[in-house]
């Protein structure tokens, strides 16, 4: 893979590229990284790349007539057109699925911003894939670009040596759950013992334990990964959910709802999360989609009803409450040695 980075601060990348596992990957020819200083595309004697915003306001805006020629010139350096990424807090939020998608490209061109951002015409003309690494604001796109490089290169065949290991990572594989707990020697340390099953030599039992551990950890730490989507439901809606495309699968949401916002929980016993589930209600049918965020006005409450529709949004009718699986944090016995 070829990666081109356009930045006002190429020096920021030097340490990272020359010290990490990346150095060896570059030496082995698995990946090549080229840094381009945007300032080289300035045409005035002050070498300026930014200016004050029209309409007033604080900060400086990076000029479109610097960025567009720069990207065009950089693109010409290789026959491969490349996938252009603009690092911005306003982009789609990076996750492992997006990293996997980016790793399929033979060339990435990463455009790092600074100051108040780019002139809007950069987006209109270049139509980049805008990516954010999280809901917080960095001083610029450089650290975000390094995050993307770091996450993507480990998926390039030949980078890790053992491709299986990235398939077993958290957020990877078909179910995208957190990874299971790991142990190594000694068998006992300060009274904390390694779970017996891992010492048993029974490979099937170990695999079962690990899968159970992944599911339970995910429920406890990141219940949002098990939530397919959120919808407003109305009081006394009778919701019957059927997974698509496995139409025979009853969802974990049968019953009578009290109303409010409700998420559909995907059961990781199935091989793949469904593309969507449709729920028939007494009102209009509602659809849940993977990756939807909980509604702003009703964030999931730790141990509360919104976080786990299996728990409290469903009334007495289903009797589901007693079969709690942990997303709402009850019916799990905390022990000092809990591997979850
Ligand atoms: N630039 C500033 N903040 C950023 C963020 N969160 N993600 C990507 N690029 C950024």
Boltz pocket constraint, residues with backbone or C-beta under 6 A from the ligand:
constraints:
  - pocket:
      binder: B
      contacts: [[A, 87], [A, 88], [A, 89], [A, 113], [A, 131], [A, 132], [A, 133], [A, 134], [A, 135], [A, 136], [A, 137], [A, 138], [A, 139], [A, 140], [A, 141], [A, 144]]
      max_distance: 6.0
